[in-house]
Amino acid sequence: MWLLHDEGFRLLLEALPDATVAVDREGRIVAANARVGTLLGWAPGDLLGRQVEVLVPASRVADHRRLRQRFAEHPHAREMSRSSELVARRADGSDIPVQVSLSPLPASGGDEGVVIASIRDAREGRQRERVLRAERQRALAMLSSLGVAVLACDADGRVEFANGVAAHLLGTEVGALHGEPLARVLPLADPETGAPLELPPLRGEAHLPLDALWRAEAVLGLADRPRRILTVTMSPILDDGAPAGAVLALRDVTEESAARRRLVHLASHDALTGLPNRTEFFARLGRVVPRASRRVSHALLYLDLDDFKPVNDQYGHPAGDELLRQLTRRVGRELRSRDTFARIGGDEFAILLEHCHLTEALRLAEAIRKVVEGFRLPWDGQMLGVGASLGVVAITDPAVDPADYLELADSACY
């Protein structure tokens, strides 16, 4: 066959990464590269003209010859079967496990076709598989032992792995999660709006960033489970630079989130009455004033409790505290849900009335005065009460400093 004498073919044969032989229709080896010697111990020239079965253990020669003849009837590129272990005989008589790929070169003109057999040492593949299997087992053991819930999914978003913490969090067994769509077992919602929160897709233009983590805080919305707040961290699993799946770490921060909200509330509200404090009041006032105009007006009402100090001095702070708690609840019933009722000092209060004309604010001030002066607290056989001084100012000029509006309302007290 002319191809076997072609210099370019011989160079190509030597450049192949595997031990390679060319076999004619009669099963004779007609070409071999130097890697055959490295793998099987044969000098390439010593193999020429020999039957290819010289590379097969004696116990398998008959089977190999039958399979070779069957392949010759319908030649096509393929790997030899992996259903049984393939073994090659070395020149020294020892056997090694191999993987073999067959590629037929069809006949051309008067030449006969040949089959190119590429032979690889299966021990290297087995070693790699053992290493990968061990690494996977170590990784799974580590993920299973973590105190955080871990899920892994494939590129289609189906669960491939879940540790025990994840199964407990989701109210099911580990085995029940395998193969399930991630969106079904992990329904998430935005903690602020309650709208469904979708995880970034693993495919398409808006896929999960390949070089960064995706993080979010979300509500776990399982119908038969208590409401939980989670932090979700999602990172991609890459295969040759392309997304092949993702790993999700889920941390239950329900208690932490509640504690954080309590701290935020304490920082912005009065501990005794539960009303917004001075800092929070000015924050809200500062958002409202810039939106004021002659057409859209708001009002600020200042309330100072008269004769409160004598209550504290004569009956003690517990009496004064209880009076403030009950009286502020009673005044709050006169206000709209959008109004801000704040404690800005010991016995000083301010009320921000959004979208409220001055005439309505004056009417409300009079109603509050009557509530305060008509209120009595039973205490140690006495009926304790206080008076009220109120001042009202319209908020119509966005250029005025918010603190100046409060001073104006204080000055208007009657």
Residue pairs with C-beta under 8 A, 6 or more apart in sequence:
1 24
1 30
1 111
1 112
1 114
2 111
3 9
3 105
3 108
3 111
3 114
4 22
4 30
4 31
4 114
9 31
10 31
13 20
13 22
13 31
13 33
14 33
14 34
16 33
16 35
16 118
17 35
18 35
18 101
18 118
18 119
18 120
19 33
19 35
19 36
19 38
19 39
19 40
19 118
19 119
19 120
20 32
20 33
20 35
20 36
20 116
20 117
20 118
20 119
21 29
21 31
21 32
21 33
21 36
21 47
21 52
21 55
21 116
21 117
21 119
22 29
22 30
22 31
22 32
22 105
22 114
22 115
22 116
22 117
23 29
23 30
23 52
23 68
23 114
23 115
23 117
24 30
24 112
24 113
24 114
25 72
25 112
25 113
25 114
27 51
27 52
27 53
27 65
27 68
28 49
28 50
28 51
28 52
29 47
29 48
29 49
29 50
29 51
29 52
29 54
30 48
30 49
30 114
31 48
31 114
32 42
32 44
32 47
32 48
33 44
34 44
36 42
36 44
36 47
36 119
37 43
37 44
39 88
39 96
39 98
39 119
39 121
40 55
40 88
40 89
40 90
40 91
40 96
40 119
41 90
41 91
41 92
42 55
42 90
42 91
46 91
47 54
47 55
52 64
52 68
52 117
53 61
53 64
53 65
54 89
55 88
55 89
55 119
56 64
56 87
56 88
56 89
57 87
57 89
57 95
58 89
60 87
71 102
71 115
75 102
75 104
75 106
75 113
75 115
76 104
77 101
77 102
77 103
77 104
78 101
78 102
79 99
79 100
79 101
79 102
80 86
80 99
80 100
80 101
80 102
82 99
85 97
85 122
86 97
86 98
86 99
86 100
86 122
87 95
87 96
87 97
87 98
88 95
88 96
88 98
88 119
89 95
90 96
96 121
96 122
96 123
97 121
97 122
97 123
97 126
98 119
98 120
98 121
98 122
99 119
99 120
99 122
99 125
100 117
100 118
100 119
100 120
101 117
101 118
101 120
102 115
102 116
102 117
103 115
103 116
103 118
104 113
104 114
104 115
104 116
105 113
105 114
105 115
105 116
106 113
107 113
140 161
143 150
143 152
143 161
143 163
144 163
144 164
145 163
146 163
146 165
147 165
148 165
148 249
148 250
148 251
149 163
149 165
149 166
149 168
149 169
149 170
149 249
149 250
149 251
149 252
150 161
150 162
150 163
150 165
150 166
150 247
150 248
150 249
150 250
151 159
151 161
151 162
151 166
151 177
151 182
151 185
151 186
151 247
151 248
151 250
152 159
152 160
152 161
152 162
152 237
152 245
152 246
152 247
152 248
153 159
153 160
153 182
153 202
153 245
153 246
153 248
154 160
154 244
154 245
155 202
155 203
155 243
155 244
155 245
156 202
157 181
157 182
157 183
157 199
157 201
157 202
158 179
158 180
158 181
158 182
159 177
159 178
159 179
159 180
159 181
159 182
159 185
160 178
160 245
161 178
162 170
162 174
162 177
162 178
163 174
164 174
166 174
166 177
166 250
167 173
167 174
167 176
167 177
169 220
169 228
169 250
169 252
170 177
170 185
170 186
170 220
170 222
170 225
171 222
171 224
171 225
172 185
177 185
182 199
182 248
183 198
183 199
186 199
186 220
186 248
186 250
187 196
187 220
187 221
187 222
188 196
188 197
188 198
188 199
188 216
188 218
188 219
188 220
188 221
188 230
188 232
189 195
189 196
189 197
189 218
189 219
189 221
190 196
190 197
190 218
190 219
191 217
191 218
191 219
191 229
191 257
194 219
197 216
197 218
197 219
199 208
199 214
199 232
199 234
199 248
200 206
200 207
200 208
200 209
200 214
200 234
201 207
201 208
202 208
202 236
202 243
202 245
202 246
203 243
207 243
208 214
208 234
208 236
208 243
208 246
209 236
210 236
210 238
210 241
210 243
213 233
213 234
213 235
214 232
214 233
214 234
214 235
215 231
215 232
215 233
215 234
216 231
216 232
217 229
217 230
217 231
217 232
217 253
217 257
218 229
218 230
218 232
219 227
219 228
219 229
219 230
220 227
220 228
220 229
220 230
221 227
227 254
228 252
228 254
229 252
229 253
229 254
229 256
229 257
230 250
230 251
230 252
230 253
231 250
231 251
231 253
232 248
232 249
232 250
233 248
233 249
233 251
234 246
234 247
234 248
235 246
235 247
236 243
236 245
236 246
237 243
237 244
237 245
237 246
237 247
238 244
267 279
268 276
268 277
268 279
268 280
268 283
269 275
269 276
269 277
269 280
270 276
270 277
270 342
270 343
272 321
272 324
272 325
272 343
273 324
273 325
273 328
273 343
275 328
275 341
275 342
275 343
275 349
276 284
276 340
276 341
276 342
276 343
277 342
277 343
277 344
278 342
278 343
278 344
278 345
280 342
281 340
281 342
281 344
281 350
281 352
282 402
282 403
284 340
284 352
285 300
285 340
285 352
285 402
285 405
285 406
286 402
288 298
288 352
288 354
288 395
289 395
289 398
289 400
289 402
289 405
290 398
291 398
292 298
292 395
292 396
292 397
292 398
293 396
293 398
294 396
296 355
297 355
297 356
297 357
297 358
297 394
297 395
297 396
298 352
298 353
298 354
298 355
298 356
298 394
298 395
299 353
299 356
299 357
299 358
299 360
299 361
299 392
299 393
299 394
299 395
300 350
300 351
300 352
300 353
300 392
300 393
300 395
300 405
300 406
300 408
300 409
301 350
301 351
301 353
301 361
301 364
301 365
301 368
301 390
301 391
301 392
301 409
302 348
302 349
302 350
302 390
302 391
302 392
302 393
302 406
302 409
302 410
302 412
302 413
303 331
303 348
303 349
303 350
303 351
303 368
303 372
303 388
303 389
303 390
304 347
304 348
304 349
304 388
304 389
304 390
304 410
304 413
305 327
305 347
305 348
305 349
305 372
305 386
305 387
305 388
306 386
306 387
306 388
306 389
307 386
307 387
308 320
308 323
308 346
308 347
308 386
309 347
311 319
311 320
311 323
311 384
311 386
312 319
312 320
315 379
315 380
315 382
315 384
319 377
319 379
319 380
319 384
322 377
322 379
323 377
323 379
323 384
323 386
324 343
324 347
326 375
326 377
327 372
327 375
327 377
327 386
328 341
328 343
328 349
330 371
330 375
331 341
331 349
331 368
331 371
331 372
332 341
334 364
334 367
334 368
334 371
335 341
335 351
335 364
336 353
338 354
338 355
339 351
339 352
339 353
339 354
339 356
340 351
340 352
340 354
341 349
341 351
342 349
342 350
342 351
342 352
343 349
344 350
344 406
347 386
350 406
350 409
351 368
353 360
353 361
353 364
356 364
357 394
358 392
358 394
361 392
361 394
362 392
365 390
365 392
368 388
368 390
369 388
369 390
372 386
372 387
372 388
373 385
373 387
373 388
375 385
375 386
376 383
376 384
376 385
377 383
377 384
377 385
378 384
389 413
389 414
390 413
390 414
391 408
391 409
391 410
391 411
391 412
391 413
391 414
392 409
392 412
393 405
393 408
393 409
393 412
395 405
